[in-house]
Amino acid sequence: MWYRQVPVLLSIICLITLLNEAETQLADRPNVLLIILDDFRPAIKYGYGDEKAITPNIDQLVQRGFFFENAFAQQALCAPSRNSMLTGRRPDTVRLYDFYSYWRQTSGNYTTLPQYFKQHGYRTHSVGKVFHPGASSNFTDDFPLSWSDPAFHPLTDEYSNSPVCIDPEDGWLRRNLLCPVLLETQPLQTLPDIESTEEAKRFLRAASPDPYFLAVGYRKPHIPFRIPIKYLDQHPVSKFRTLDLDYPPFGLPTVAWSSYLDVRNRDDFQQLNVSFPFGRVPDDFKLRIRQYYYAAVTYVDDLIGQLLKEVDPSRTIVALTSDHGWALGEHSEWAKYSNYDVAVRVPLVISAPVLQVDSERQKIANVVELLDLYSTLVDLAGLPPVQRCNVQRPHKATTCTEGKSLMPLLQMNSTRYGADDEWIAYSQYPRPGTYPTLLPNSDEPKLKQIKIMGYSMRTDRFRYTVWIKFDPAYFKRDWSKIYGEELYDHSIDPQENMNLIDREPLAAVKDALRMKLKEKFP
């Protein structure tokens, strides 16, 4: 009767073989390390050409990979930008413009980037500020759906906005913008980003047969500039100067103005008595803000260097980016909260074992979006491609993305995307009214306070922005009511200092861009 057991034995052998093959395929998949900085404009020396930056570790990452010169976030505010990037959907689809709602409850049960990797056998781990902590990620950083274990947050996070800065004038502890510290004087004698680096290193050293998707979110260079004092020595204030053009663009509609209330609320800044909303910051304090920003960048670059020493580049995809940029006096602003290039432009660096790096093609000039990262990492890891969302009904599918894969740009001599209109980045920012206000906070309005939405598009040459009526109860746009328009020509004005919206020779350009933007956001 033994011969009757042969088919069963063969089935078992086939099943074991298939399981072994599946385990082998999983083990062969590359690891993924996603590094997200906070409020980090492309202050990088190599490739991006910022000569004030001291970023040797990020420079090395850029040198061995590809970097996107024109990558843009979808909203210059932490929670909306991060949720957009990690779901691959626009803020209008996620329906989050502030910090106070969770997309799975208010918009749709979307599959996130780490969740997609987790579904395909990856160990996923979140360290530091990846999703914005709080209501916008369900107070769990979207665990357990996105992550294999609870997200790690540094114990010292709770002191980030506490009076822990020693005032140089009187020795009192204050909530200062400029906050150089000695670690031994700080709570727990450390800082959040140092804690995050140690946790990420612990995770990387823990042996596991499965590939990992590790996301590390650094707090810096976000304000306050609470950093080890030694980094100021590398950036003497003498190497900085005031900008030639640090005033609002000519013809700027007041609705577009960011009054940087988070900076104004710091103790040391309040002592300057800068009038709200258009008062000018004293020149000596401007220089010190720039000094501290660049010192914070060097501080976090050192930590990234420690992290990358634990990574095997032959088996790991590494992507580095930021949630949005930050103004250092451009347009006389000192924050994000706008649609300017300086607020929404981010670095995007990608290194992967499957990519053949050509030093002549490392810089990619095409205009791309931060939400493109989702499909790109999926494709680089060899996972099943993620479908594009239905343009008219992006809420309906659980797993899709409104971005596109950047693989064709990363592969040599690719022509998959050839049309010029593919390379456009869309951003947006809400306002409660047409003039800056303290109450409601015109930089960070809550959903119910939003009355106006500024939609912006960036092509290779132009940035066009229109501020239109918006109904937050029904998420409806009213294009018949326009509160302001902006048009900047990067071929002659890369800093966006001249609003050309009323120039008659550019009327046809304005009309074409407005039509394109209206088609995107009807």
C-alpha positions as MATLAB code, in Angstrom:
seq = 'MWYRQVPVLLSIICLITLLNEAETQLADRPNVLLIILDDFRPAIKYGYGDEKAITPNIDQLVQRGFFFENAFAQQALCAPSRNSMLTGRRPDTVRLYDFYSYWRQTSGNYTTLPQYFKQHGYRTHSVGKVFHPGASSNFTDDFPLSWSDPAFHPLTDEYSNSPVCIDPEDGWLRRNLLCPVLLETQPLQTLPDIESTEEAKRFLRAASPDPYFLAVGYRKPHIPFRIPIKYLDQHPVSKFRTLDLDYPPFGLPTVAWSSYLDVRNRDDFQQLNVSFPFGRVPDDFKLRIRQYYYAAVTYVDDLIGQLLKEVDPSRTIVALTSDHGWALGEHSEWAKYSNYDVAVRVPLVISAPVLQVDSERQKIANVVELLDLYSTLVDLAGLPPVQRCNVQRPHKATTCTEGKSLMPLLQMNSTRYGADDEWIAYSQYPRPGTYPTLLPNSDEPKLKQIKIMGYSMRTDRFRYTVWIKFDPAYFKRDWSKIYGEELYDHSIDPQENMNLIDREPLAAVKDALRMKLKEKFP';
ca = [
       0.000    0.000    0.000;
       3.074    2.197    0.164;
       2.522    3.372   -3.401;
      -0.669    5.166   -2.337;
       1.408    7.480   -0.152;
       3.664    8.546   -3.025;
       1.433   11.419   -4.256;
       1.186   12.759   -0.692;
       4.954   12.555   -0.233;
       5.526   14.304   -3.554;
       3.119   17.068   -2.550;
       4.923   17.570    0.738;
       8.293   17.674   -1.037;
       6.961   20.242   -3.546;
       5.522   22.348   -0.737;
       8.828   22.285    1.177;
      10.683   23.202   -2.031;
       8.352   26.132   -2.681;
       8.693   27.343    0.897;
      12.481   27.123    0.686;
      12.451   29.041   -2.595;
      10.189   31.694   -1.073;
      12.497   32.036    1.940;
      15.507   32.282   -0.369;
      13.820   34.979   -2.474;
      12.886   36.914    0.661;
      16.419   36.670    2.043;
      17.805   37.925   -1.273;
      15.702   41.063   -1.231;
      17.536   44.271   -0.357;
      17.118   46.032    2.945;
      15.719   49.567    2.975;
      16.913   52.470    5.132;
      14.810   55.614    4.857;
      16.289   58.694    6.555;
      13.933   61.647    7.038;
      15.218   64.964    8.341;
      13.018   67.750    9.686;
      12.791   71.228    8.091;
      15.889   70.402    6.049;
      16.405   72.467    2.917;
      19.116   71.046    0.597;
      21.951   72.390    2.784;
      24.380   69.812    1.385;
      27.810   70.603    0.019;
      28.414   67.826   -2.505;
      26.092   67.853   -5.508;
      23.684   70.440   -4.139;
      26.523   72.954   -3.961;
      25.827   74.677   -0.656;
      29.313   75.919    0.227;
      28.292   76.907    3.762;
      27.295   73.330    4.576;
      29.617   70.904    6.359;
      28.034   67.548    5.587;
      30.805   64.977    4.938;
      28.622   61.933    5.639;
      25.665   63.015    3.533;
      28.197   64.003    0.858;
      29.467   60.409    0.760;
      25.935   59.101    0.381;
      25.327   61.506   -2.508;
      28.596   60.450   -4.135;
      27.648   56.788   -4.258;
      24.062   57.310   -5.427;
      21.775   59.644   -7.336;
      20.373   62.961   -6.167;
      17.342   64.871   -7.383;
      18.001   68.567   -7.802;
      14.323   69.552   -7.995;
      12.312   67.426   -5.560;
       9.331   69.051   -3.849;
       7.085   68.269   -0.878;
       3.319   68.476   -1.165;
       2.793   70.776    1.838;
       5.320   72.714    3.914;
       4.081   71.409    7.265;
       5.299   68.288    9.073;
       2.235   66.061    9.511;
       0.571   66.658    6.117;
       3.859   66.241    4.259;
       4.820   63.021    6.054;
       1.387   61.483    5.642;
       1.412   62.396    1.958;
       4.868   60.893    1.421;
       4.172   57.704    3.392;
       0.749   57.052    1.825;
       1.723   58.216   -1.666;
      -1.335   60.487   -1.721;
      -1.853   64.224   -1.880;
      -3.011   66.243    1.138;
      -6.404   66.707   -0.527;
      -6.776   62.914   -0.690;
      -5.508   62.277    2.840;
      -7.625   65.271    3.927;
      -5.048   66.442    6.407;
      -3.678   69.986    6.436;
      -2.964   70.255   10.169;
      -2.079   67.786   12.969;
      -5.465   66.670   14.233;
      -6.975   63.836   12.183;
      -6.083   60.247   11.243;
      -6.505   59.374    7.589;
      -7.762   55.824    8.186;
     -10.745   57.292   10.046;
     -11.392   60.426    8.007;
     -10.327   59.629    4.455;
      -9.565   55.982    3.650;
      -7.829   52.839    4.893;
      -4.752   53.445    2.761;
      -1.794   51.074    2.601;
       1.300   52.977    3.706;
       4.810   52.590    2.332;
       6.127   50.637    5.354;
       2.893   48.638    5.494;
       3.392   47.521    1.880;
       6.884   46.285    2.720;
       5.592   44.575    5.855;
       2.946   42.772    3.786;
       5.756   41.408    1.611;
       7.783   39.900    4.429;
       9.894   42.812    5.649;
      10.553   43.661    9.285;
       9.507   47.299    9.538;
      10.684   49.591   12.311;
      10.156   53.293   12.990;
      12.706   55.324   14.944;
      12.162   58.955   15.907;
       9.942   61.315   13.943;
       8.778   59.375   10.878;
       5.035   59.839   10.968;
       4.235   62.967   12.937;
       3.436   61.726   16.447;
      -0.038   62.394   17.812;
      -3.539   62.363   16.352;
      -2.356   62.420   12.721;
      -0.897   58.912   13.177;
      -3.478   57.657   15.716;
      -1.100   58.262   18.651;
       0.663   55.016   17.651;
       2.666   56.059   14.564;
       0.218   53.768   12.715;
       1.278   50.667   14.634;
       0.579   47.758   14.161;
      -0.459   48.265   10.532;
       2.721   49.974    9.338;
       5.288   48.605   11.757;
       6.325   45.171   13.004;
       6.764   46.489   16.547;
       5.884   49.724   18.379;
       7.616   52.842   17.108;
      10.572   54.163   19.085;
      10.473   57.713   20.407;
      13.340   59.186   22.424;
      12.623   59.801   26.096;
      14.060   63.298   25.727;
      11.440   64.268   23.104;
       9.265   65.663   25.875;
      11.870   68.327   26.614;
      12.184   69.589   23.046;
      10.088   72.691   23.747;
      10.824   73.019   27.467;
      12.858   75.811   29.096;
      16.175   73.952   29.004;
      18.296   76.625   27.311;
      20.687   78.551   29.558;
      20.267   82.218   28.751;
      23.740   83.773   28.238;
      22.607   87.092   29.771;
      21.267   85.975   33.147;
      21.732   82.199   33.368;
      17.987   81.503   33.551;
      16.495   78.506   31.748;
      14.393   79.646   28.812;
      12.574   78.458   25.681;
      15.064   79.998   23.273;
      15.352   79.628   19.506;
      19.158   79.580   19.757;
      20.005   76.909   22.298;
      23.623   75.636   22.452;
      23.991   73.021   25.181;
      26.398   70.739   26.979;
      24.941   67.238   27.127;
      25.650   66.860   30.832;
      23.360   69.831   31.562;
      20.409   68.403   29.648;
      17.618   66.156   30.935;
      18.886   62.546   30.883;
      22.219   63.994   29.672;
      21.440   63.386   26.002;
      19.360   64.695   23.093;
      16.553   63.113   21.001;
      18.535   62.545   17.798;
      21.369   60.908   19.729;
      18.854   58.518   21.296;
      17.327   57.761   17.891;
      20.730   56.973   16.409;
      21.493   54.517   19.210;
      18.139   52.779   18.766;
      18.635   52.519   14.992;
      22.113   51.037   15.527;
      20.658   48.527   18.013;
      18.066   47.458   15.456;
      20.642   47.069   12.699;
      22.892   44.936   14.899;
      20.062   42.561   15.874;
      20.352   39.427   13.738;
      17.299   38.395   11.702;
      16.825   36.307    8.555;
      14.230   38.708    7.127;
      15.064   41.887    5.201;
      14.272   45.124    6.988;
      12.587   48.417    6.221;
      13.999   50.858    8.760;
      12.802   54.464    8.851;
      14.835   56.895   10.960;
      13.379   60.348   11.518;
      15.742   62.996   12.854;
      14.402   66.056   14.693;
      17.006   68.457   13.434;
      17.484   70.995   11.995;
      13.921   71.785   13.208;
      13.718   74.584   15.771;
      14.631   75.132   18.528;
      18.277   74.845   17.608;
      19.085   72.784   20.716;
      22.408   71.289   19.699;
      25.777   70.482   21.275;
      27.679   73.736   21.543;
      30.785   72.309   19.852;
      29.151   72.452   16.403;
      29.067   76.250   16.487;
      32.867   76.247   16.320;
      32.666   74.739   12.822;
      30.362   77.535   11.687;
      31.666   80.908   12.904;
      29.124   83.653   12.462;
      31.658   85.558   10.345;
      31.071   83.229    7.374;
      27.429   84.293    7.108;
      26.005   87.522    5.794;
      22.660   89.166    5.249;
      20.915   88.353    1.977;
      20.828   90.856   -0.854;
      17.084   90.346   -1.210;
      15.462   89.598    2.124;
      12.119   91.327    1.665;
       8.720   90.148    0.411;
       8.516   89.812   -3.389;
       7.175   92.807   -5.245;
       3.451   92.330   -5.797;
       3.115   89.595   -3.163;
      -0.522   89.050   -2.087;
      -0.770   89.197    1.698;
      -2.464   85.795    1.768;
       0.852   84.233    0.717;
       2.824   85.642    3.650;
       4.189   83.379    6.370;
       4.655   85.285    9.613;
       6.764   82.505   11.261;
       4.814   82.467   14.518;
       6.713   79.455   15.868;
       9.950   81.475   15.728;
       8.253   84.553   17.198;
       7.100   82.529   20.209;
      10.647   81.773   21.378;
      11.888   83.720   24.385;
      15.047   85.121   22.817;
      13.198   86.214   19.672;
      10.488   87.971   21.672;
      13.147   90.124   23.290;
      13.860   91.611   19.841;
      10.401   93.279   19.715;
       9.960   92.543   15.993;
       6.596   93.972   14.946;
       3.924   91.598   13.616;
       3.587   90.614   10.825;
       6.074   92.407    8.562;
       8.738   93.710   10.949;
      12.356   93.073   10.053;
      14.672   90.917   12.149;
      17.889   92.678   13.311;
      20.859   91.824   11.109;
      23.000   90.349   13.881;
      20.214   87.947   14.886;
      19.694   86.939   11.237;
      23.317   85.876   11.044;
      23.049   83.848   14.223;
      19.924   82.044   12.978;
      21.829   81.004    9.869;
      24.837   79.996   11.966;
      22.731   77.798   14.233;
      20.812   76.227   11.361;
      23.991   75.103    9.634;
      25.481   73.937   12.937;
      22.348   71.826   13.477;
      22.810   70.320   10.011;
      26.413   69.352   10.791;
      25.287   67.857   14.113;
      22.732   65.595   12.440;
      25.201   64.771    9.653;
      27.559   63.358   12.296;
      24.763   61.131   13.594;
      23.913   59.970   10.078;
      27.570   59.024    9.661;
      27.366   56.828   12.763;
      24.204   55.218   11.422;
      25.595   54.508    7.951;
      28.597   52.682    9.431;
      26.172   49.952   10.501;
      24.720   49.531    6.999;
      25.925   47.173    4.277;
      25.572   49.242    1.080;
      25.847   46.117   -1.091;
      22.550   44.845    0.366;
      20.732   48.042    1.291;
      18.699   50.702   -0.466;
      19.331   54.027    1.276;
      17.093   57.035    0.690;
      17.559   60.394    2.397;
      15.081   63.259    2.270;
      13.182   65.801    4.383;
       9.541   66.599    5.065;
       9.986   70.120    3.593;
      12.410   73.028    3.497;
      12.908   76.130    5.655;
      13.504   79.788    4.837;
      16.640   81.473    6.160;
      15.601   85.052    5.439;
      14.481   84.559    1.839;
      11.461   86.845    1.292;
      12.166   88.075    4.852;
      10.698   84.826    6.241;
      12.168   82.422    8.803;
      10.176   79.223    8.545;
       8.176   77.028    6.166;
       4.373   77.590    5.888;
       4.364   78.702    2.233;
       4.498   77.495   -1.368;
       7.850   79.050   -2.213;
      10.644   76.835   -3.501;
      12.615   77.421   -0.316;
       9.729   75.996    1.745;
       8.796   72.970   -0.362;
      12.078   71.999   -2.047;
      13.775   69.053   -0.359;
      16.885   66.959   -0.936;
      16.220   63.492   -2.314;
      19.176   61.123   -2.408;
      18.886   57.450   -3.392;
      21.568   54.777   -3.316;
      20.772   51.156   -4.173;
      22.710   47.979   -5.036;
      20.788   47.519   -8.299;
      21.654   50.981   -9.589;
      24.654   51.527  -11.816;
      26.058   54.896  -10.815;
      27.513   57.111  -13.524;
      29.239   60.206  -12.156;
      28.020   62.192  -15.166;
      24.384   61.289  -14.470;
      24.235   61.423  -10.683;
      22.386   64.716  -10.719;
      18.795   64.391  -11.937;
      17.284   67.758  -12.819;
      13.712   66.634  -13.553;
      11.030   68.156  -11.329;
       9.732   65.358   -9.078;
       7.489   65.034   -6.030;
       8.082   63.608   -2.584;
       5.116   61.272   -2.966;
       6.992   59.627   -5.878;
       9.235   57.966   -3.286;
       6.634   55.287   -2.452;
       6.556   53.622   -5.887;
      10.270   54.188   -6.379;
      11.332   52.250   -3.270;
       8.868   49.470   -4.086;
      10.357   49.115   -7.571;
      13.949   49.278   -6.332;
      13.241   46.439   -3.883;
      11.735   44.276   -6.632;
       8.300   44.094   -5.011;
       5.109   43.938   -7.096;
       4.551   47.436   -8.557;
       1.940   49.650   -6.929;
      -0.848   50.750   -9.247;
      -1.563   54.426   -9.906;
      -4.683   55.779   -8.233;
      -7.693   56.671  -10.338;
      -7.274   60.383  -11.007;
     -10.956   61.113  -10.473;
     -11.400   58.808   -7.462;
      -8.106   58.563   -5.572;
      -9.942   57.723   -2.318;
     -11.416   54.465   -3.543;
      -8.455   52.077   -3.797;
      -6.769   50.857   -0.618;
      -3.379   50.267   -2.250;
      -2.400   52.792   -4.902;
      -0.327   55.943   -5.202;
      -0.803   59.340   -6.800;
       2.919   59.528   -7.460;
       5.000   57.742  -10.061;
       8.074   55.573   -9.880;
      11.340   57.370  -10.519;
      13.052   54.157  -11.614;
      13.198   55.252  -15.267;
      15.255   58.268  -14.216;
      17.531   56.130  -12.080;
      18.160   53.631  -14.850;
      20.592   54.521  -17.583;
      19.267   55.952  -20.855;
      15.631   55.446  -19.912;
      12.989   57.174  -22.031;
       9.851   55.814  -20.369;
       8.785   59.310  -19.302;
       9.380   61.603  -22.236;
       6.571   64.150  -22.114;
       7.415   67.522  -20.610;
       4.122   67.695  -18.724;
       5.121   64.653  -16.638;
       7.647   66.717  -14.732;
       5.489   68.986  -12.595;
       5.365   69.174   -8.794;
       2.181   70.240   -7.019;
       2.075   71.756   -3.547;
      -0.558   73.500   -1.457;
      -0.978   75.535    1.698;
      -4.105   76.576    3.658;
      -4.945   79.965    5.151;
      -7.748   81.166    7.437;
      -7.921   84.558    5.708;
      -6.229   86.987    3.377;
      -4.055   88.690    6.009;
      -1.643   87.221    8.603;
      -3.266   86.713   12.012;
      -2.295   85.499   15.462;
      -5.750   84.060   16.175;
      -6.447   81.987   14.234;
      -2.837   81.085   13.551;
      -2.445   81.911    9.853;
       0.651   79.687    9.610;
      -0.998   76.615   11.136;
      -4.789   76.923   10.793;
      -6.936   74.057   12.022;
      -9.180   72.371    9.472;
     -12.379   74.179   10.458;
     -10.570   77.544   10.234;
      -9.403   77.110    6.636;
     -11.123   79.465    4.220;
      -8.508   79.670    1.447;
      -6.234   77.095   -0.195;
      -3.148   78.086   -2.118;
      -2.484   75.599   -4.934;
       0.948   75.765   -6.535;
       2.674   74.065   -9.448;
       6.366   74.004  -10.247;
       7.560   73.286  -13.776;
      11.165   73.336  -14.924;
      10.836   77.086  -15.549;
       7.846   78.533  -13.693;
       6.158   78.476  -10.317;
       2.501   79.445  -10.479;
       0.352   79.749   -7.342;
      -3.311   80.664   -6.998;
      -5.181   81.235   -3.728;
      -8.839   80.205   -4.012;
     -11.882   79.807   -1.778;
     -12.002   76.467    0.060;
     -14.783   74.800    2.061;
     -13.246   72.598    4.810;
     -16.555   70.933    5.695;
     -16.895   69.341    2.244;
     -13.329   69.747    0.919;
     -14.663   71.766   -2.005;
     -12.800   74.339   -4.083;
     -14.366   77.439   -5.592;
     -12.314   78.636   -8.543;
     -14.656   81.576   -9.092;
     -13.209   83.273   -6.018;
      -9.479   84.030   -6.336;
      -7.727   85.905   -3.511;
      -4.293   86.191   -5.080;
      -1.960   84.839   -7.763;
       1.794   84.492   -8.093;
       4.036   83.746  -11.062;
       7.819   83.367  -10.838;
      10.134   82.748  -13.775;
      13.106   80.646  -12.660;
      15.050   81.358  -15.828;
      15.597   84.940  -14.614;
      14.543   84.782  -10.947;
      15.522   81.487   -9.273;
      14.960   82.964   -5.794;
      11.334   83.874   -6.621;
      11.690   87.540   -5.728;
       9.571   89.029   -8.553;
       5.876   88.209   -8.822;
       5.220   88.555  -12.569;
       1.515   87.784  -12.474;
       0.486   91.141  -13.966;
       3.061   91.202  -16.787;
       1.103   91.309  -20.030;
       3.679   89.347  -22.110;
       3.187   86.420  -19.700;
      -0.620   86.462  -19.744;
      -0.820   83.399  -21.988;
       1.607   81.527  -19.727;
      -0.472   82.431  -16.677;
      -3.693   81.265  -18.337;
      -2.173   77.962  -19.448;
      -0.738   77.236  -16.009;
      -3.993   78.165  -14.288;
      -5.909   75.826  -16.590;
      -3.455   73.006  -15.881;
      -3.728   73.571  -12.130;
      -7.525   73.699  -12.269;
      -7.575   70.399  -14.158;
      -5.454   68.849  -11.411;
      -7.585   70.262   -8.586;
     -11.075   70.828  -10.092;
];
